[in-house]
Amino acid sequence: MADSITSSYAGEFAGKYIAAALLSADTLDGGGITIRPNVKFKETMRTLSTNGLVKDAACDFSDASDVTIADRVLTPKELQVNLALCKKDFHDQWEAEQMGYGAFDELPASFTDYLIGYVADKVAQKTEQMIWEGTGSTDEFSGLTTQIALDANLPAAQEIAGTSVDASNVITELGSIVDAIPSSVYGKEDLYIYVSQNIARAYVRALGGFGSSGLGANGVNNAGTTWYNGGDLAFDGVKLFVCSGLADNTAMAAQKSNLFFGTGLLSDHNEVKVLDMADLDGSQNVRFVMRFTAGVQYGFASDIVTYGIVNGAN
């Protein structure tokens, strides 16, 4: 009897695989958002604001400030990956000795490992896109730009109209974002301008100099276009965070502590399994199953600045 290749990764082990998949997304892996694990269904985040707290002293107690408490609900969506492979398809495409010589052969372990890694990478890419641009429709959760575009609490002055960004105008456009950041937020340690890749590339090129294509004669440290070798970027003292999930010519300024990613990452709802169906139905099929939950939310729209994201509510 041939050995079964069924590999089951559930519970704690599943958490490790799901973590590798989800946390490889740029925004998560780079620490650009606050991660809330173990959200099994939903998490209610209470927001509190006041006005006019400080008043002239008096002998009597006088409640002179309004306290506004509201709820923001983070509801991770259940998602899955289902793949089916036939071992017969690999007879001529993979090392035969790795598959065994019996009629009930095995999918090569090295390919199983590769498949897990491949799918995890694709899940990470999709998660990154959904964090920012997810539509909330079938197969996606609602992303941050999708939610903020429907929020009337975003001040109109903090919704910056976008344009096609290149090296010739990127300084002006980033400046318009910084100018719109509320005074109460500007200077905070965890404040970022989250930018799309094309905005980041335009900024790097602009700082390389060379006249009309950029700034200065030879750019940063007179190094021309060789000045940048990776690493952190900042504009007017505000850190830039490059997000591959953001659409071209879009950006958002916000505190990391105001943006949340929720998942059942460590809960018992996560599972990753590679199942050999031979012992179950006699077929040569192998099934790959991945389950996880994910969703995003922000706290205060009034502390966010958007660029190139049309708000239909204000």
C-alpha positions as CSV (number, residue, x, y, z in Angstrom):
1,M,0.0,0.0,0.0
2,A,1.4,3.4,-1.0
3,D,1.8,6.0,1.8
4,S,-0.8,8.8,1.8
5,I,0.6,12.3,1.2
6,T,-2.2,14.0,3.1
7,S,-0.7,16.9,4.9
8,S,-2.9,18.7,7.3
9,Y,-2.0,22.1,8.8
10,A,-4.6,23.3,11.2
11,G,-4.9,25.2,14.4
12,E,-1.6,26.6,15.6
13,F,0.3,25.4,12.6
14,A,-2.3,26.9,10.3
15,G,-1.7,30.2,12.0
16,K,1.9,30.1,10.9
17,Y,1.1,29.5,7.3
18,I,-1.7,32.1,7.2
19,A,0.6,34.6,8.9
20,A,3.2,34.0,6.2
21,A,0.7,34.6,3.5
22,L,-1.0,37.6,4.9
23,L,1.9,39.4,6.6
24,S,3.9,39.3,3.3
25,A,1.6,42.0,2.0
26,D,3.5,45.2,1.8
27,T,1.4,47.2,4.1
28,L,1.3,44.5,6.7
29,D,4.8,43.2,6.4
30,G,6.2,46.8,6.6
31,G,4.2,47.7,9.7
32,G,2.1,50.3,8.0
33,I,-1.1,49.4,9.7
34,T,-2.3,48.4,13.2
35,I,-3.0,44.6,13.2
36,R,-5.8,43.2,15.2
37,P,-5.5,39.4,15.4
38,N,-8.0,36.9,16.8
39,V,-11.1,38.8,15.6
40,K,-13.4,35.8,15.2
41,F,-16.5,37.7,14.0
42,K,-16.2,41.4,14.4
43,E,-14.7,44.0,16.7
44,T,-16.3,47.2,17.7
45,M,-13.9,50.1,18.1
46,R,-15.4,53.0,20.1
47,T,-14.3,56.5,19.0
48,L,-14.6,59.4,21.5
49,S,-14.3,63.1,20.8
50,T,-14.8,66.2,22.9
51,N,-15.0,70.0,22.4
52,G,-14.1,73.0,24.5
53,L,-12.6,71.0,27.4
54,V,-10.7,73.9,29.0
55,K,-12.8,76.6,30.6
56,D,-12.3,79.5,33.0
57,A,-12.2,78.4,36.6
58,A,-15.4,78.7,38.7
59,C,-16.5,77.6,42.2
60,D,-19.3,75.4,40.8
61,F,-19.1,72.3,38.6
62,S,-20.3,73.0,35.1
63,D,-20.3,70.4,32.4
64,A,-19.3,72.5,29.5
65,S,-18.0,70.0,26.9
66,D,-19.9,67.7,24.6
67,V,-18.7,64.1,24.6
68,T,-19.4,62.2,21.3
69,I,-19.0,58.5,21.3
70,A,-19.4,56.5,18.1
71,D,-18.7,53.0,16.9
72,R,-16.5,51.8,14.0
73,V,-17.0,48.1,13.3
74,L,-14.1,45.9,12.0
75,T,-15.6,42.8,10.4
76,P,-13.1,40.4,8.8
77,K,-14.5,38.6,5.8
78,E,-14.2,34.8,5.5
79,L,-12.1,34.0,2.4
80,Q,-10.7,30.8,0.9
81,V,-8.5,29.2,-1.7
82,N,-9.5,25.9,-3.3
83,L,-7.3,24.2,-5.9
84,A,-7.5,20.7,-7.4
85,L,-4.6,19.0,-9.1
86,C,-4.3,15.6,-10.7
87,K,-1.2,13.6,-9.9
88,K,-1.3,12.0,-13.4
89,D,-0.4,15.4,-14.9
90,F,2.9,15.3,-13.2
91,H,4.1,11.9,-14.4
92,D,6.1,13.4,-17.2
93,Q,6.7,16.8,-15.7
94,W,8.3,15.9,-12.3
95,E,11.0,13.5,-11.1
96,A,9.3,10.1,-11.3
97,E,11.2,8.7,-8.3
98,Q,9.7,11.5,-6.1
99,M,6.2,10.3,-7.0
100,G,6.7,6.6,-6.2
101,Y,6.2,3.7,-8.6
102,G,2.8,2.3,-7.5
103,A,-0.5,2.9,-9.1
104,F,-1.4,5.2,-6.2
105,D,1.6,7.5,-6.6
106,E,2.3,10.6,-4.5
107,L,2.6,14.2,-5.4
108,P,6.2,15.2,-4.9
109,A,6.8,16.7,-1.4
110,S,9.0,19.4,-3.0
111,F,6.1,20.4,-5.3
112,T,3.7,20.5,-2.4
113,D,6.0,22.9,-0.6
114,Y,6.3,25.0,-3.7
115,L,2.6,25.1,-4.1
116,I,2.0,26.2,-0.6
117,G,4.6,29.0,-1.1
118,Y,3.2,30.0,-4.4
119,V,-0.4,30.3,-3.2
120,A,0.8,32.1,0.0
121,D,2.5,34.7,-2.2
122,K,-0.6,35.1,-4.4
123,V,-2.8,35.5,-1.3
124,A,-0.4,38.2,0.0
125,Q,-0.6,40.1,-3.3
126,K,-4.4,40.0,-3.3
127,T,-4.6,40.9,0.4
128,E,-2.4,44.0,-0.2
129,Q,-4.7,45.1,-3.1
130,M,-7.8,44.5,-0.9
131,I,-6.4,46.5,2.0
132,W,-6.5,49.6,-0.1
133,E,-8.8,49.0,-3.1
134,G,-11.0,46.1,-2.1
135,T,-14.6,46.6,-3.3
136,G,-16.4,44.7,-0.7
137,S,-18.2,42.7,-3.4
138,T,-17.8,39.0,-4.1
139,D,-14.3,37.6,-3.3
140,E,-13.1,40.8,-1.6
141,F,-13.5,42.8,1.6
142,S,-14.0,46.5,1.5
143,G,-10.7,48.4,1.4
144,L,-9.7,51.7,3.1
145,T,-10.1,53.9,0.0
146,T,-13.5,52.3,-0.8
147,Q,-14.7,53.1,2.8
148,I,-13.3,56.6,3.0
149,A,-14.8,57.5,-0.4
150,L,-18.3,57.0,1.1
151,D,-17.7,58.7,4.5
152,A,-19.2,62.1,4.9
153,N,-17.1,62.7,8.0
154,L,-14.0,63.3,5.8
155,P,-13.7,67.1,5.7
156,A,-13.9,68.4,2.1
157,A,-10.7,70.4,2.6
158,Q,-8.9,67.1,3.3
159,E,-10.0,65.5,0.0
160,I,-7.3,66.5,-2.5
161,A,-8.1,66.2,-6.2
162,G,-5.5,64.1,-7.9
163,T,-3.7,64.3,-11.2
164,S,-1.3,62.3,-13.2
165,V,1.9,62.4,-11.1
166,D,5.4,62.5,-12.6
167,A,8.8,63.9,-11.6
168,S,7.8,67.4,-12.7
169,N,4.9,67.8,-10.4
170,V,5.3,65.3,-7.6
171,I,6.8,67.8,-5.2
172,T,3.8,70.1,-5.6
173,E,1.3,67.2,-5.3
174,L,2.9,65.8,-2.1
175,G,3.0,69.4,-0.8
176,S,-0.8,69.7,-1.2
177,I,-1.2,66.5,0.9
178,V,1.0,67.8,3.7
179,D,-0.8,71.2,3.7
180,A,-4.1,69.5,4.2
181,I,-3.0,67.4,7.2
182,P,-4.8,68.6,10.4
183,S,-2.6,70.4,12.9
184,S,-3.6,67.9,15.6
185,V,-2.1,65.1,13.5
186,Y,0.9,66.7,11.9
187,G,4.1,65.8,13.7
188,K,2.7,62.6,15.2
189,E,5.3,59.8,15.3
190,D,3.1,57.3,13.5
191,L,2.0,59.7,10.7
192,Y,2.5,58.4,7.2
193,I,1.7,59.5,3.7
194,Y,0.7,56.2,2.0
195,V,1.6,56.5,-1.7
196,S,1.1,54.4,-4.8
197,Q,4.2,53.0,-6.5
198,N,4.2,55.5,-9.3
199,I,4.1,58.5,-6.9
200,A,7.1,57.0,-5.0
201,R,9.0,56.4,-8.3
202,A,8.3,60.0,-9.4
203,Y,9.5,61.4,-6.1
204,V,12.8,59.3,-6.2
205,R,13.4,60.6,-9.8
206,A,12.6,64.2,-8.9
207,L,15.2,64.0,-6.1
208,G,17.7,62.8,-8.6
209,G,17.8,66.2,-10.1
210,F,18.8,67.2,-13.6
211,G,16.8,70.3,-14.3
212,S,13.3,70.1,-15.7
213,S,13.0,66.4,-15.0
214,G,13.7,66.9,-11.3
215,L,15.0,69.2,-8.6
216,G,18.5,70.8,-8.4
217,A,21.5,70.2,-10.7
218,N,22.5,66.8,-9.5
219,G,19.9,65.8,-6.9
220,V,20.4,64.6,-3.4
221,N,24.1,64.7,-2.3
222,N,25.0,65.5,-5.9
223,A,24.5,61.8,-6.6
224,G,22.1,62.2,-9.5
225,T,19.8,59.3,-10.2
226,T,22.1,57.0,-8.2
227,W,21.2,58.7,-4.9
228,Y,18.5,56.2,-4.0
229,N,19.4,52.6,-3.0
230,G,16.2,51.7,-1.2
231,G,15.3,52.5,2.3
232,D,12.9,55.0,3.9
233,L,11.5,58.1,2.1
234,A,10.1,61.3,3.7
235,F,8.6,64.5,2.5
236,D,8.5,67.7,4.6
237,G,9.3,65.6,7.7
238,V,6.4,63.2,7.0
239,K,7.4,59.5,6.4
240,L,6.3,58.0,3.1
241,F,5.0,54.4,3.0
242,V,4.9,52.8,-0.5
243,C,1.8,50.6,-1.0
244,S,1.7,48.4,-4.0
245,G,-2.1,47.9,-3.3
246,L,-2.8,51.6,-3.9
247,A,-3.9,52.5,-7.5
248,D,-1.7,54.8,-9.5
249,N,-1.9,58.5,-8.6
250,T,-3.6,58.0,-5.2
251,A,-2.4,58.5,-1.7
252,M,-3.6,58.8,1.9
253,A,-2.2,60.6,4.9
254,A,-3.0,59.0,8.2
255,Q,-1.7,57.8,11.5
256,K,-0.9,54.1,11.7
257,S,-2.8,54.0,14.9
258,N,-5.9,55.1,13.0
259,L,-5.8,52.3,10.5
260,F,-6.7,48.7,11.4
261,F,-6.4,45.3,9.8
262,G,-8.4,42.5,11.5
263,T,-8.0,38.8,11.0
264,G,-8.8,35.5,12.7
265,L,-5.1,34.9,12.2
266,L,-4.6,32.9,15.5
267,S,-8.1,31.6,15.8
268,D,-9.3,28.0,15.1
269,H,-11.1,29.2,11.9
270,N,-7.8,29.2,10.0
271,E,-6.7,26.0,8.2
272,V,-4.3,25.1,5.5
273,K,-4.6,21.6,4.1
274,V,-3.1,19.5,1.2
275,L,-5.3,16.5,0.8
276,D,-4.6,13.4,-1.2
277,M,-8.1,12.2,-2.3
278,A,-6.9,8.6,-3.2
279,D,-7.9,7.2,0.2
280,L,-11.2,9.0,0.1
281,D,-12.6,8.5,-3.4
282,G,-10.0,6.4,-5.2
283,S,-9.1,9.3,-7.5
284,Q,-5.7,10.8,-8.4
285,N,-6.7,14.2,-7.3
286,V,-5.0,16.4,-4.7
287,R,-6.9,19.3,-3.2
288,F,-5.3,22.4,-1.7
289,V,-7.5,24.2,0.8
290,M,-6.7,27.5,2.5
291,R,-9.1,29.5,4.8
292,F,-8.6,32.8,6.5
293,T,-10.4,36.0,7.5
294,A,-9.4,39.5,6.8
295,G,-10.8,43.1,6.8
296,V,-9.8,46.7,7.4
297,Q,-11.2,49.7,9.1
298,Y,-10.2,53.2,10.3
299,G,-11.1,55.2,13.4
300,F,-11.5,58.9,12.6
301,A,-12.1,60.0,9.0
302,S,-11.5,63.6,10.2
303,D,-7.8,62.7,10.8
304,I,-7.3,61.4,7.3
305,V,-6.3,63.2,4.1
306,T,-7.0,61.6,0.7
307,Y,-5.4,62.3,-2.7
308,G,-6.9,61.2,-6.0
309,I,-9.8,59.5,-4.2
310,V,-13.2,60.9,-5.0
311,N,-15.5,61.1,-2.0
312,G,-19.1,60.8,-3.1
313,A,-20.5,61.7,0.3
314,N,-19.3,65.3,0.8
